[in-house]
Amino acid sequence: MTNNPYAKSGVDTEAGDKAVELMKASVSATHGDMVLGGFGGFAGMIDAKFLKDFDHPILATSTDGVGTKVAIAQAIDKHDTIGQDLVGMVVDDIVVVGARSLFMTDYIATGKLEPTRIADIVRGIADACKAVDVALVGGETAEHPGLWESTNTTSRVLRLGSLKNQS
């Protein structure tokens, strides 16, 4: 019998560790000079010293989820494309208010953590972030055994942007 409370509840921490290893290169490839601390840790950090050049900096944020598109990804067993949708939706939300995107974080919840599937989702998010020159600085992957069916997965992303007050 294990003493690991996560394992006792059905959470596979070894699968989580494997997913992290599989996604590490994709996420790290989005990091530029503003990212501090690299991959891992408990919080993503960026160097915001450029904000000192703004007379009146404003931060803008947006979050979105993949919604029903995840059902299509599950049906065809192709999960890397939902990241494109996630990033695209929040990029649009930030751009329309005139902000420059600073960084992004992700959240993935699943009934059973399958490392390759999770890494595919994160790779898609990271590829989309790289295409729009935004760092993916952190995220959360949550396994919810007993609450969700083993194949159910959902994803969300949060983006923070900045702009100068023009008023």
C-alpha positions in Angstrom: 0.0 0.0 0.0 1.4 3.4 -0.9 1.7 6.3 1.5 1.3 8.8 -1.4 -2.0 10.6 -0.9 -2.2 11.4 -4.6 -1.8 7.8 -5.6 -4.4 6.8 -3.0 -6.9 9.1 -4.6 -6.1 7.7 -8.1 -3.8 10.4 -9.3 -0.8 9.1 -11.2 2.1 11.3 -10.3 4.5 9.3 -12.3 2.4 9.9 -15.4 2.4 13.6 -14.5 6.2 13.6 -14.3 6.4 11.9 -17.7 4.1 14.5 -19.2 6.3 17.3 -17.9 9.4 15.7 -19.4 7.6 15.3 -22.8 6.5 19.0 -22.8 9.6 20.6 -21.5 11.3 21.3 -24.8 8.2 22.7 -26.4 7.5 25.1 -23.5 11.2 26.1 -23.2 11.3 27.0 -26.9 8.8 29.8 -26.2 11.1 31.5 -23.7 12.9 34.7 -24.6 14.9 37.2 -22.6 11.9 38.3 -20.6 11.3 34.9 -19.0 13.0 34.4 -15.6 13.7 31.1 -13.9 13.2 28.9 -17.0 11.0 25.8 -17.0 9.5 24.4 -13.8 8.9 25.8 -10.4 5.6 27.0 -9.0 5.1 30.3 -10.9 6.1 31.6 -14.2 7.9 34.9 -14.0 8.8 37.6 -16.6 11.0 40.7 -16.3 8.6 43.6 -16.6 11.2 46.4 -16.5 10.0 47.6 -19.9 6.9 48.9 -18.1 9.0 51.7 -16.6 9.0 53.3 -20.0 5.2 53.7 -19.9 3.9 56.8 -18.3 0.7 55.0 -17.3 0.9 51.2 -17.9 -2.3 49.2 -18.2 -2.4 45.4 -18.0 -5.0 43.5 -20.0 -5.9 39.8 -19.5 -8.0 37.2 -21.3 -8.8 33.6 -20.7 -10.5 31.0 -22.9 -11.3 27.4 -23.1 -11.3 24.9 -25.9 -14.9 24.1 -25.4 -16.5 21.4 -27.6 -13.5 21.3 -30.0 -12.0 18.9 -27.4 -14.7 16.3 -28.4 -13.4 16.5 -32.0 -9.8 16.1 -30.8 -10.8 13.1 -28.8 -12.8 11.5 -31.6 -9.9 11.7 -34.0 -7.2 11.3 -31.3 -5.4 14.4 -32.4 -4.8 16.8 -29.5 -2.0 19.2 -30.6 -4.4 21.3 -32.7 -6.6 22.5 -29.9 -3.7 24.6 -28.6 -3.8 26.7 -31.8 -7.5 27.5 -31.1 -6.8 28.4 -27.5 -4.0 30.7 -28.2 -5.8 32.3 -31.2 -8.9 33.2 -29.2 -7.0 35.0 -26.4 -4.5 36.6 -28.8 -7.6 38.1 -30.6 -9.0 39.3 -27.3 -5.8 41.0 -26.2 -5.1 42.6 -29.7 -8.6 44.2 -30.0 -8.0 46.3 -26.9 -4.6 47.5 -28.3 -2.4 45.5 -25.9 0.9 43.7 -26.5 0.8 40.1 -25.3 3.4 39.4 -22.5 3.0 35.8 -21.6 0.6 32.9 -21.3 -0.2 30.1 -18.8 -2.3 27.0 -19.4 -4.6 24.7 -17.4 -5.4 21.2 -18.5 -7.8 18.9 -16.6 -8.3 15.3 -17.4 -10.0 12.1 -16.0 -6.8 10.1 -16.4 -3.4 11.6 -17.1 -2.0 10.2 -20.4 1.4 11.8 -20.7 1.6 11.8 -24.5 -1.9 13.3 -24.9 -1.1 16.0 -22.3 2.3 16.7 -24.0 0.5 17.0 -27.4 -1.9 19.6 -26.0 0.9 21.6 -24.5 3.0 21.3 -27.6 0.2 22.7 -29.6 -0.2 25.6 -27.2 3.6 26.2 -27.2 3.8 26.1 -31.0 1.0 28.7 -31.2 2.7 30.8 -28.6 6.0 30.7 -30.5 4.2 31.7 -33.7 2.9 34.9 -32.1 6.1 35.5 -30.1 4.6 34.9 -26.6 6.2 32.9 -23.8 4.3 30.0 -22.2 5.6 30.5 -18.7 3.7 28.0 -16.7 0.6 25.9 -16.3 -1.3 23.3 -14.4 -2.2 19.8 -15.3 -4.9 18.3 -13.0 -6.0 14.7 -13.0 -9.5 14.1 -11.7 -10.1 10.4 -11.4 -13.6 9.5 -10.5 -14.9 12.9 -11.4 -14.4 12.7 -15.1 -14.2 9.7 -17.5 -10.7 8.7 -18.2 -10.7 10.1 -21.8 -12.3 13.5 -20.9 -9.9 16.4 -21.1 -10.4 20.2 -21.2 -7.9 23.0 -21.6 -7.8 26.7 -20.8 -5.3 29.4 -21.3 -4.7 32.8 -19.7 -2.8 35.6 -21.4 -1.6 38.9 -19.9 -0.9 41.9 -22.1 0.2 45.5 -21.6 -0.6 48.8 -23.2 0.0 52.5 -22.6 -2.9 54.6 -21.4 -3.7 56.9 -24.2 -6.2 59.1 -22.3 
